[in-house]
Amino acid sequence: MAQSEFTTRPEIRGTYGVVSSTHWLASQVAMSVLERGGNAFDAAVAGGFVLQIVEPHLNGPGGEVPILFWSEAERRMRALCGQGPAPALASAAWFRSQGHALVPGIGLLPAVVPGAFGAWLTMLRDYGTWELREVLQPAIDYARNGFPLVPRIVQAIVAVQALFRSEWHTSAEVWLPGSRVPHPGELFRAPATAATYERLLTEAKGENRKARIDAAIDLWYRGFVARQIDDFYRNAQVRDCTGERNGGLLRYDDMANWHASYDEPVTTQYGRYTLAKCGVWSQGPVFLQQIGMLRHQDIAGLQADGPEFVHRVAEAAKLAFADRLAWYGDPAHVDVPLAALIGDGYARERAALIGARASDQLRPGSPGGRMPRLPDLSAGARALARADTRFGVGEPTFAPLPAAQEWASRELFVGDTCHIDVIDRHGNMVAATPSGGWLSSSPAVPGLGFAVSTRLQMSWLDEGLPGTVAPGKRPCTTLSPGLALRDGEPYMAFGTPGGDQQDQWTVAFFLRHAVLGMNLQEAIDAPSWHIDHFPGSFWPRNVTLNRLTAESRFSEATLQALRAAGHEVKVGPPWSEGRISVCTRESAGGALLLRAAANPRGMQSYAVGR
């Protein structure tokens, strides 16, 4: 495809620093940190805390975050796991004994340890330069003084206001001030969250910067935050999607015994590029599996908006996501054949299954000769048959909630995630995908002003699967930041919200940029799509096979060719697929040339730099 003459925004270029994120305020806050001498780690943390305030329907202080970064001083990539595990009381047998076919999608039962705070502060402590108060102050200011509500926050509140008013009274206090639904564009304040962070800063004493950050981590996981979460989850009974009132399983000891952890990114090659993802505790390796298969699919000669490109990428995704279902899980608890899954021999074997016709079968492979086993895919239908879905279903990234009167003509999408990328003038790079603690998925904890992650819904209740619920085991998160090296040198930080779509949209984006020659903004703006060919990761785990949802900007000829190849094609709105953010760096005459781009869909992501 020839480069387009028009893009929705410029590809940002500079030498001092660049930021791209899913909200303009977070991007500008992070850039302001770079402007005032902070490094990429300081900037990413400051931007990450602002995202918690200004995108509360997409993430919150009680959520999680996986982070990938490049340290120029250490000349290496690292992954930082901010995905908290299941409580000690959570087991598949316990949930089944209570009559559950699945872990519920909302309420107290699906809680995991909220890992975002620990992960952000661990990176700040070990790689940042600023004091905790400096990086937290912008978030506190927005929470205390107000931030403008984007329409989707209001949609999220509208969708669940009846639940808040009748059942989740602690959430009503936060999100229905004066007992009214706020209006899009108005300044909204979150004083309880501001007070929580101010108390942390006041009580976090220490003789130096690192000691003060450690003290704040301790207050969160072993101090007043953990105690208030324990009290609420131990004593409250709240209505959830089962239609019943249930208490929680999360306890003080679960919080106290957890800490964010580093590990090595998982990598694969595509030509001159080394692609890096978080480990198999995330879905990140499905990106690498697709890239491995597509190495053998002659992508370079294809048109980015043509049916053959879409077909080959879509069919690779079907195979990779079938393997995710059969093989992925917390590597601290299960033996995942990861080396085989991302090896080139297995990639060739799987790529050979991509034919001219769309597959309508769920086809996990046998890495290393092992035989796959799938969960009971009827569990979702059984759970849904006895559920109360009036107030939500889990993390409905693209699942419509029942429309409230104020929005009767709209579909409401109130789940999803955030993303932020930062590169500083030294060459440090950060890619992070914060999520969880959505305002609509669990009730606000009294006295803290925020909700806790419901990520446990991504686990299964069948015994003996890699994804089976177990005490202290991480659910395999969909959150998936990415890094890329080019010719062995750090090049790209990228990612997107989107649940099961994250490692689909970014695969097509990478190929459009790295193989088909589009600049960053062109590669984001190009018509996009996703497939549904697996049980969804979030309650009620609906199973859809062989559906391809494409933006209406594709030509009718492309859509018809995809239908002729056997795809069940669903045509969506023209700008509906993808929310990618990206930053790159490259050497240019002894200096660094930095670039950034952001997604125009949804009209809130922004890239900045100079």
C-alpha positions as CSV (number, residue, x, y, z in Angstrom):
1,M,0.0,0.0,0.0
2,A,1.4,3.4,-0.9
3,Q,1.8,5.8,1.9
4,S,-1.3,7.9,2.4
5,E,-1.4,11.7,1.8
6,F,-3.4,12.3,4.9
7,T,-3.2,11.1,8.5
8,T,-5.5,12.1,11.4
9,R,-2.6,13.6,13.4
10,P,1.1,14.2,12.6
11,E,3.7,11.6,13.5
12,I,5.4,13.5,16.4
13,R,9.2,13.9,16.0
14,G,11.7,15.3,18.3
15,T,15.0,14.8,20.2
16,Y,14.2,15.6,23.9
17,G,11.4,13.3,24.8
18,V,8.2,11.7,23.5
19,V,5.0,10.3,25.2
20,S,1.9,8.6,23.8
21,S,-1.0,7.5,26.0
22,T,-4.7,6.9,25.9
23,H,-5.6,10.3,27.5
24,W,-4.2,13.7,26.6
25,L,-3.8,14.8,30.3
26,A,-1.7,11.8,31.1
27,S,0.5,12.4,28.0
28,Q,1.0,16.0,28.9
29,V,1.7,15.3,32.6
30,A,4.3,12.7,31.6
31,M,5.9,15.2,29.1
32,S,6.0,17.9,31.8
33,V,8.0,15.5,33.9
34,L,10.5,15.1,31.1
35,E,10.6,18.8,30.6
36,R,11.5,19.3,34.3
37,G,14.4,16.9,34.2
38,G,12.7,13.6,35.1
39,N,13.5,10.5,33.2
40,A,11.2,8.1,31.4
41,F,10.5,6.1,34.5
42,D,9.5,9.2,36.5
43,A,7.3,10.3,33.7
44,A,5.6,7.0,33.1
45,V,4.7,6.7,36.8
46,A,3.3,10.2,37.0
47,G,1.3,9.6,33.8
48,G,0.2,6.2,35.1
49,F,-1.2,7.7,38.3
50,V,-3.0,10.4,36.3
51,L,-4.6,7.7,34.1
52,Q,-6.1,6.2,37.3
53,I,-7.9,9.5,37.9
54,V,-9.0,10.7,34.5
55,E,-9.9,7.2,33.1
56,P,-11.6,5.6,36.1
57,H,-13.8,3.4,33.9
58,L,-10.7,1.9,32.4
59,N,-8.3,1.6,35.4
60,G,-7.9,2.7,39.0
61,P,-5.7,2.7,42.1
62,G,-6.9,-0.8,42.9
63,G,-6.0,-2.3,39.5
64,E,-3.0,-3.9,37.9
65,V,-0.2,-3.1,35.5
66,P,2.3,-5.1,33.5
67,I,5.3,-2.9,32.5
68,L,8.1,-3.5,29.9
69,F,11.0,-1.1,29.8
70,W,14.5,-0.5,28.4
71,S,17.1,0.8,30.8
72,E,19.8,2.7,28.9
73,A,22.2,2.6,31.9
74,E,21.8,-1.2,32.1
75,R,21.5,-1.7,28.4
76,R,18.7,-4.3,28.8
77,M,15.0,-4.9,28.7
78,R,13.1,-6.0,31.8
79,A,9.5,-6.9,32.5
80,L,7.8,-5.9,35.8
81,C,4.8,-7.8,36.9
82,G,2.1,-5.8,38.6
83,Q,-0.5,-8.5,38.2
84,G,-1.7,-9.6,41.6
85,P,-2.6,-13.2,42.4
86,A,-5.8,-15.0,43.6
87,P,-6.5,-14.8,47.4
88,A,-5.4,-17.7,49.6
89,L,-9.1,-18.6,50.1
90,A,-9.8,-18.8,46.3
91,S,-9.8,-22.3,44.8
92,A,-11.7,-23.9,42.0
93,A,-13.2,-26.4,44.5
94,W,-14.5,-23.6,46.7
95,F,-16.2,-21.8,43.8
96,R,-17.8,-25.0,42.5
97,S,-19.0,-25.8,46.1
98,Q,-20.9,-22.5,46.1
99,G,-22.7,-23.4,42.8
100,H,-20.6,-21.3,40.5
101,A,-19.8,-22.4,36.9
102,L,-17.5,-19.5,36.5
103,V,-15.8,-16.9,38.8
104,P,-18.3,-14.0,38.7
105,G,-17.4,-11.0,36.7
106,I,-18.4,-8.2,39.1
107,G,-18.6,-7.7,42.8
108,L,-16.2,-8.9,45.6
109,L,-15.6,-12.5,44.6
110,P,-13.4,-12.0,41.6
111,A,-10.8,-9.8,43.4
112,V,-7.1,-10.3,43.2
113,V,-4.4,-8.5,45.0
114,P,-4.2,-5.0,43.4
115,G,-0.8,-4.8,41.9
116,A,-0.6,-1.5,40.2
117,F,0.6,0.6,43.1
118,G,3.4,-1.8,44.0
119,A,4.6,-2.1,40.4
120,W,4.6,1.6,39.7
121,L,6.4,2.4,42.9
122,T,8.9,-0.5,42.4
123,M,9.9,1.0,39.0
124,L,10.1,4.5,40.5
125,R,12.3,3.3,43.4
126,D,14.7,1.3,41.3
127,Y,14.9,3.3,38.1
128,G,13.4,6.8,38.7
129,T,14.9,9.9,40.2
130,W,12.0,11.8,41.6
131,E,10.4,11.8,45.0
132,L,7.0,10.0,45.3
133,R,5.3,13.3,46.1
134,E,6.5,14.8,42.9
135,V,5.1,12.0,40.7
136,L,1.8,11.7,42.7
137,Q,1.1,15.4,42.9
138,P,-0.6,15.8,39.4
139,A,-2.9,12.9,40.1
140,I,-3.8,14.3,43.5
141,D,-4.4,17.7,42.0
142,Y,-6.8,16.3,39.4
143,A,-8.6,14.2,42.0
144,R,-8.9,17.1,44.4
145,N,-9.6,20.1,42.1
146,G,-11.4,18.3,39.2
147,F,-10.8,16.8,35.8
148,P,-13.1,17.0,32.7
149,L,-15.2,13.9,32.3
150,V,-15.0,12.2,28.9
151,P,-18.4,10.9,27.7
152,R,-17.6,7.2,28.3
153,I,-17.0,7.8,32.0
154,V,-20.6,9.2,32.2
155,Q,-21.8,6.2,30.1
156,A,-20.2,3.8,32.5
157,I,-21.9,5.5,35.5
158,V,-25.3,5.7,33.7
159,A,-25.1,1.9,32.9
160,V,-24.7,1.0,36.6
161,Q,-26.3,3.8,38.5
162,A,-29.3,1.7,39.5
163,L,-26.9,-0.8,41.0
164,F,-25.0,1.9,42.8
165,R,-28.2,3.5,44.2
166,S,-29.8,0.2,45.3
167,E,-26.8,-1.9,46.4
168,W,-23.3,-0.4,46.0
169,H,-23.8,2.6,48.2
170,T,-20.1,3.2,48.6
171,S,-19.8,3.6,44.8
172,A,-22.8,5.9,44.8
173,E,-21.0,8.2,47.2
174,V,-18.0,8.5,44.8
175,W,-19.7,8.5,41.4
176,L,-23.1,10.0,42.1
177,P,-22.2,13.2,44.0
178,G,-25.3,14.9,45.2
179,S,-27.2,11.7,44.0
180,R,-27.0,12.8,40.4
181,V,-25.3,11.4,37.3
182,P,-22.5,13.9,36.3
183,H,-22.6,15.4,32.8
184,P,-19.9,14.8,30.0
185,G,-17.3,17.6,30.1
186,E,-18.0,18.8,33.6
187,L,-15.2,18.9,36.2
188,F,-15.4,15.9,38.4
189,R,-13.6,15.5,41.8
190,A,-12.5,12.4,43.6
191,P,-11.7,13.7,47.1
192,A,-11.5,10.3,48.8
193,T,-8.8,9.1,46.4
194,A,-6.9,12.4,46.9
195,A,-7.1,11.9,50.6
196,T,-5.8,8.4,50.4
197,Y,-2.8,9.5,48.5
198,E,-2.2,12.4,50.7
199,R,-2.3,10.2,53.8
200,L,0.3,7.8,52.1
201,L,2.6,10.7,51.5
202,T,2.2,12.1,55.0
203,E,2.9,8.8,56.7
204,A,5.6,7.4,54.4
205,K,8.7,8.4,56.4
206,G,12.2,7.5,55.5
207,E,15.8,8.8,55.5
208,N,16.1,8.9,51.7
209,R,14.0,8.7,48.5
210,K,14.0,5.0,48.2
211,A,13.2,4.5,51.9
212,R,10.2,6.8,51.6
213,I,9.0,4.9,48.5
214,D,9.4,1.6,50.4
215,A,7.4,3.0,53.3
216,A,4.6,3.9,50.9
217,I,4.6,0.4,49.5
218,D,4.4,-0.9,53.0
219,L,1.5,1.4,53.9
220,W,-0.4,0.1,50.9
221,Y,0.1,-3.6,51.3
222,R,0.7,-3.9,55.1
223,G,-0.8,-0.7,56.5
224,F,-4.0,1.2,56.4
225,V,-4.9,0.5,52.8
226,A,-4.6,-3.3,53.3
227,R,-6.5,-3.1,56.5
228,Q,-9.5,-1.2,55.0
229,I,-9.6,-3.6,52.1
230,D,-9.5,-6.5,54.4
231,D,-12.3,-5.1,56.6
232,F,-14.6,-4.5,53.6
233,Y,-14.0,-7.8,51.8
234,R,-14.3,-9.7,55.0
235,N,-17.5,-8.2,56.3
236,A,-19.5,-6.8,53.3
237,Q,-22.1,-8.7,51.3
238,V,-22.7,-7.1,47.9
239,R,-24.9,-8.1,44.9
240,D,-23.1,-9.3,41.8
241,C,-23.9,-10.9,38.5
242,T,-25.0,-14.1,40.1
243,G,-28.0,-12.2,41.4
244,E,-27.0,-12.9,45.0
245,R,-25.1,-11.0,47.7
246,N,-21.6,-12.4,48.3
247,G,-18.7,-11.5,50.4
248,G,-15.1,-11.3,49.3
249,L,-12.1,-13.6,49.6
250,L,-9.4,-11.0,49.6
251,R,-7.6,-10.6,53.0
252,Y,-4.9,-8.6,54.6
253,D,-2.4,-11.5,54.4
254,D,-2.9,-11.7,50.6
255,M,-1.9,-8.1,50.4
256,A,1.0,-8.3,52.9
257,N,2.6,-11.4,51.2
258,W,2.7,-9.9,47.7
259,H,5.3,-7.8,45.9
260,A,5.8,-6.7,42.3
261,S,8.5,-8.9,40.6
262,Y,10.9,-8.5,37.7
263,D,11.4,-11.2,35.1
264,E,12.9,-11.5,31.6
265,P,10.8,-10.5,28.6
266,V,10.0,-13.3,26.2
267,T,11.3,-12.5,22.6
268,T,11.1,-13.6,19.0
269,Q,12.6,-12.4,15.8
270,Y,11.0,-11.0,12.7
271,G,13.7,-9.9,10.2
272,R,15.7,-7.2,11.7
273,Y,13.3,-6.8,14.7
274,T,13.4,-8.5,18.1
275,L,9.9,-8.4,19.6
276,A,9.5,-8.5,23.4
277,K,6.5,-9.3,25.5
278,C,5.8,-10.2,29.2
279,G,5.9,-13.8,30.2
280,V,3.2,-16.4,29.9
281,W,1.4,-15.0,33.0
282,S,0.1,-12.6,30.4
283,Q,-1.3,-13.2,26.9
284,G,1.7,-11.5,25.4
285,P,3.3,-14.6,23.9
286,V,0.3,-14.9,21.5
287,F,1.7,-11.8,19.8
288,L,5.1,-13.6,19.4
289,Q,3.4,-16.8,18.2
290,Q,1.5,-14.9,15.5
291,I,4.7,-13.1,14.5
292,G,6.5,-16.5,14.3
293,M,3.8,-17.9,12.0
294,L,3.6,-14.8,9.8
295,R,7.4,-15.0,9.2
296,H,6.4,-17.8,6.8
297,Q,3.5,-16.1,5.1
298,D,5.1,-13.7,2.6
299,I,3.5,-10.6,4.2
300,A,5.9,-8.2,2.5
301,G,4.1,-8.4,-0.9
302,L,0.6,-7.8,0.4
303,Q,-1.6,-4.8,0.6
304,A,-2.4,-3.6,4.1
305,D,-6.1,-3.1,3.3
306,G,-6.4,-6.2,1.1
307,P,-8.1,-9.4,1.8
308,E,-5.0,-11.6,1.7
309,F,-3.2,-9.6,4.4
310,V,-6.3,-9.6,6.7
311,H,-6.9,-13.3,6.1
312,R,-3.4,-14.5,6.9
313,V,-3.1,-12.4,10.0
314,A,-6.6,-13.4,11.2
315,E,-5.9,-17.1,10.7
316,A,-2.6,-16.9,12.6
317,A,-4.5,-15.2,15.4
318,K,-7.0,-18.1,15.6
319,L,-4.1,-20.6,16.0
320,A,-2.3,-18.6,18.6
321,F,-5.3,-17.9,20.7
322,A,-6.3,-21.6,20.7
323,D,-2.9,-22.2,22.2
324,R,-3.4,-19.5,24.8
325,L,-6.6,-21.3,25.9
326,A,-4.9,-24.7,26.1
327,W,-1.4,-23.8,27.5
328,Y,-1.1,-20.4,29.1
329,G,-1.0,-19.9,32.9
330,D,1.0,-18.6,35.8
331,P,4.5,-20.2,35.3
332,A,5.1,-20.2,39.0
333,H,2.3,-22.7,39.3
334,V,2.2,-24.7,36.0
335,D,4.7,-26.0,33.5
336,V,4.0,-24.1,30.3
337,P,5.9,-25.3,27.2
338,L,6.8,-21.7,26.3
339,A,10.1,-22.4,24.5
340,A,8.3,-24.8,22.2
341,L,5.3,-22.5,21.7
342,I,7.5,-19.6,20.4
343,G,10.1,-21.8,18.7
344,D,10.4,-21.6,14.9
345,G,9.8,-25.3,14.3
346,Y,6.4,-25.0,16.0
347,A,5.7,-21.8,14.2
348,R,6.3,-23.4,10.8
349,E,4.1,-26.3,11.8
350,R,1.3,-24.0,12.8
351,A,1.8,-21.7,9.8
352,A,1.3,-24.7,7.5
353,L,-2.3,-24.9,8.8
354,I,-3.1,-21.5,7.3
355,G,-4.9,-22.2,4.1
356,A,-7.0,-20.3,1.6
357,R,-10.2,-21.0,3.6
358,A,-11.1,-19.5,7.0
359,S,-11.0,-22.1,9.8
360,D,-14.1,-22.6,11.9
361,Q,-12.4,-25.0,14.3
362,L,-10.7,-24.3,17.6
363,R,-7.3,-25.9,17.0
364,P,-4.8,-25.8,19.8
365,G,-1.5,-27.4,19.0
366,S,0.8,-30.0,20.6
367,P,4.0,-28.1,21.5
368,G,6.8,-30.5,22.4
369,G,4.5,-33.4,21.7
370,R,2.1,-32.6,24.6
371,M,-1.6,-33.1,24.0
372,P,-3.8,-30.1,24.7
373,R,-6.8,-30.0,27.0
374,L,-9.4,-27.4,26.9
375,P,-11.8,-26.1,29.6
376,D,-15.5,-26.9,29.7
377,L,-16.7,-24.4,27.1
378,S,-20.3,-24.8,28.2
379,A,-19.6,-23.2,31.6
380,G,-20.3,-19.7,30.2
381,A,-23.8,-20.7,29.0
382,R,-24.6,-22.3,32.3
383,A,-23.4,-19.3,34.3
384,L,-25.3,-16.9,32.1
385,A,-28.5,-18.9,32.3
386,R,-28.8,-18.3,36.1
387,A,-27.2,-14.8,36.1
388,D,-28.5,-11.3,36.7
389,T,-26.9,-9.2,34.0
390,R,-28.9,-6.0,34.5
391,F,-25.8,-4.1,35.9
392,G,-22.9,-5.5,33.9
393,V,-21.0,-8.6,33.0
394,G,-17.3,-8.3,33.9
395,E,-14.8,-6.4,31.8
396,P,-17.1,-5.8,28.8
397,T,-14.4,-4.2,26.6
398,F,-16.8,-4.5,23.6
399,A,-19.8,-6.1,25.1
400,P,-22.9,-3.8,25.3
401,L,-24.5,-3.3,28.7
402,P,-28.2,-2.8,28.9
403,A,-28.9,0.8,27.8
404,A,-30.2,3.1,30.4
405,Q,-32.9,5.6,29.6
406,E,-30.5,8.5,29.2
407,W,-28.6,6.6,26.5
408,A,-31.3,4.4,25.1
409,S,-30.1,4.8,21.5
410,R,-26.5,3.8,22.3
411,E,-24.6,0.7,23.0
412,L,-22.6,1.2,26.2
413,F,-19.0,0.0,26.4
414,V,-17.6,0.5,29.9
415,G,-14.7,-1.9,30.4
416,D,-11.3,-1.7,28.7
417,T,-7.9,-0.5,29.7
418,C,-5.3,2.2,29.3
419,H,-1.8,2.5,27.9
420,I,1.2,4.8,28.1
421,D,4.6,4.8,26.3
422,V,7.5,7.1,27.2
423,I,11.0,7.6,25.8
424,D,13.4,10.2,27.3
425,R,16.4,12.1,25.9
426,H,18.7,9.4,27.4
427,G,17.0,6.6,25.5
428,N,15.2,5.0,28.4
429,M,11.9,3.4,27.2
430,V,8.7,2.4,29.1
431,A,5.6,0.6,27.8
432,A,2.8,0.0,30.4
433,T,-0.8,-1.2,30.1
434,P,-2.7,-0.3,33.4
435,S,-6.2,-1.7,33.9
436,G,-8.5,-3.1,36.5
437,G,-10.3,-1.5,39.4
438,W,-13.0,-0.3,37.0
439,L,-15.6,1.9,38.6
440,S,-18.4,-0.3,37.3
441,S,-17.0,-3.7,38.3
442,S,-16.6,-3.7,42.1
443,P,-17.8,-1.4,44.8
444,A,-15.6,1.3,46.1
445,V,-13.8,0.4,49.3
446,P,-15.0,2.7,52.1
447,G,-12.6,5.4,53.1
448,L,-10.3,4.8,50.1
449,G,-12.5,6.0,47.3
450,F,-11.5,3.3,44.7
451,A,-12.5,-0.2,43.6
452,V,-10.4,-3.4,43.5
453,S,-9.5,-5.4,40.5
454,T,-11.8,-8.2,39.4
455,R,-9.2,-10.0,37.2
456,L,-9.9,-13.4,38.8
457,Q,-12.8,-13.8,36.4
458,M,-10.2,-14.7,33.7
459,S,-9.6,-18.1,35.5
460,W,-11.4,-21.4,35.0
461,L,-13.0,-23.7,37.5
462,D,-12.0,-27.0,35.8
463,E,-9.4,-28.9,37.8
464,G,-5.9,-29.3,36.3
465,L,-5.8,-26.7,33.6
466,P,-3.1,-24.1,33.3
467,G,-5.7,-21.4,33.9
468,T,-7.5,-23.1,36.8
469,V,-8.1,-20.9,39.9
470,A,-5.7,-21.7,42.7
471,P,-4.6,-19.8,45.9
472,G,-1.8,-17.4,45.1
473,K,-1.9,-18.0,41.4
474,R,-2.0,-15.1,38.9
475,P,-4.8,-15.2,36.3
476,C,-3.4,-15.0,32.8
477,T,-4.0,-11.4,32.1
478,T,-4.9,-9.9,28.7
479,L,-2.7,-6.9,29.4
480,S,0.2,-6.8,27.0
481,P,2.6,-3.9,26.5
482,G,5.3,-4.4,23.9
483,L,8.9,-3.5,23.1
484,A,10.9,-4.0,20.0
485,L,14.6,-3.8,19.2
486,R,15.8,-3.1,15.6
487,D,19.2,-4.5,14.6
488,G,19.8,-5.2,18.2
489,E,19.2,-1.6,19.3
490,P,16.1,-0.4,21.3
491,Y,13.6,0.9,18.9
492,M,9.9,0.8,19.9
493,A,7.5,0.9,22.9
494,F,3.9,0.2,22.0
495,G,0.6,-1.2,23.2
496,T,-3.2,-0.8,23.2
497,P,-6.2,-1.3,25.4
498,G,-8.7,-3.9,24.1
499,G,-8.7,-7.2,26.1
500,D,-8.6,-10.1,23.7
501,Q,-8.0,-7.6,20.9
502,Q,-4.7,-6.2,22.2
503,D,-2.4,-8.8,20.7
504,Q,-4.4,-8.7,17.4
505,W,-4.5,-5.0,16.7
506,T,-0.8,-4.6,17.6
507,V,0.3,-7.5,15.3
508,A,-1.3,-5.8,12.3
509,F,0.0,-2.4,13.3
510,F,3.6,-3.8,13.6
511,L,3.4,-5.5,10.2
512,R,2.0,-2.3,8.6
513,H,4.9,-0.3,10.0
514,A,7.9,-2.6,10.0
515,V,7.1,-4.7,6.9
516,L,4.8,-2.6,4.7
517,G,6.6,0.7,5.3
518,M,4.0,2.9,6.9
519,N,5.0,5.6,9.3
520,L,3.7,5.2,12.9
521,Q,0.6,7.3,12.4
522,E,-0.3,5.8,9.1
523,A,0.0,2.3,10.6
524,I,-2.3,3.3,13.4
525,D,-4.8,5.1,11.2
526,A,-5.1,2.2,8.6
527,P,-8.4,0.3,8.5
528,S,-8.3,-2.5,11.2
529,W,-10.2,-5.5,12.4
530,H,-10.3,-8.3,15.1
531,I,-11.3,-11.9,15.2
532,D,-13.5,-13.7,17.8
533,H,-12.5,-17.4,17.7
534,F,-12.3,-18.5,21.3
535,P,-14.1,-18.1,24.6
536,G,-13.9,-14.5,25.7
537,S,-11.4,-13.8,28.6
538,F,-14.1,-12.1,30.7
539,W,-17.3,-13.3,32.3
540,P,-19.4,-14.9,30.9
541,R,-16.7,-16.4,28.7
542,N,-19.0,-16.5,25.6
543,V,-17.7,-18.7,22.8
544,T,-17.6,-17.3,19.3
545,L,-15.9,-18.9,16.3
546,N,-14.8,-17.6,12.9
547,R,-16.1,-14.0,13.3
548,L,-14.1,-11.2,11.8
549,T,-15.2,-7.7,12.8
550,A,-13.8,-5.1,10.3
551,E,-14.1,-1.4,10.1
552,S,-16.4,-0.1,7.4
553,R,-13.5,1.8,5.9
554,F,-12.4,-1.5,4.2
555,S,-13.5,-1.6,0.5
556,E,-16.5,-3.7,-0.3
557,A,-14.3,-5.8,-2.5
558,T,-12.1,-6.7,0.5
559,L,-15.1,-7.5,2.7
560,Q,-16.6,-9.7,0.0
561,A,-13.4,-11.5,-0.6
562,L,-13.1,-12.3,3.1
563,R,-16.7,-13.6,3.1
564,A,-15.9,-15.7,0.0
565,A,-12.9,-17.2,1.9
566,G,-15.3,-18.4,4.6
567,H,-15.0,-15.6,7.3
568,E,-18.2,-14.6,9.1
569,V,-17.6,-10.9,8.5
570,K,-19.3,-8.3,10.8
571,V,-18.8,-4.7,9.6
572,G,-18.3,-2.2,12.4
573,P,-18.2,1.6,12.5
574,P,-15.5,3.3,10.4
575,W,-13.2,4.2,13.3
576,S,-13.8,1.4,15.9
577,E,-10.9,-1.0,15.9
578,G,-7.7,-0.3,17.9
579,R,-6.4,2.2,20.4
580,I,-2.7,1.9,19.8
581,S,0.0,4.2,21.3
582,V,3.6,4.0,20.2
583,C,7.0,5.7,20.6
584,T,10.2,5.0,18.9
585,R,13.9,6.0,19.1
586,E,16.8,5.7,16.6
587,S,20.3,7.1,16.2
588,A,20.7,10.0,13.9
589,G,24.1,11.6,13.5
590,G,25.2,10.9,17.1
591,A,21.8,12.0,18.5
592,L,18.5,10.3,19.2
593,L,15.6,10.9,16.8
594,L,12.4,10.2,18.7
595,R,8.9,9.7,17.2
596,A,5.5,9.1,18.6
597,A,1.9,8.5,17.4
598,A,-1.5,8.0,19.0
599,N,-4.8,6.5,18.1
600,P,-7.6,8.9,16.8
601,R,-10.4,6.5,17.6
602,G,-12.4,7.7,20.6
603,M,-10.9,11.2,20.4
604,Q,-8.9,11.2,23.6
605,S,-5.5,9.5,23.0
606,Y,-2.6,11.8,22.3
607,A,1.1,11.8,21.5
608,V,3.4,14.7,22.5
609,G,7.1,15.4,22.3
610,R,9.7,17.9,21.2
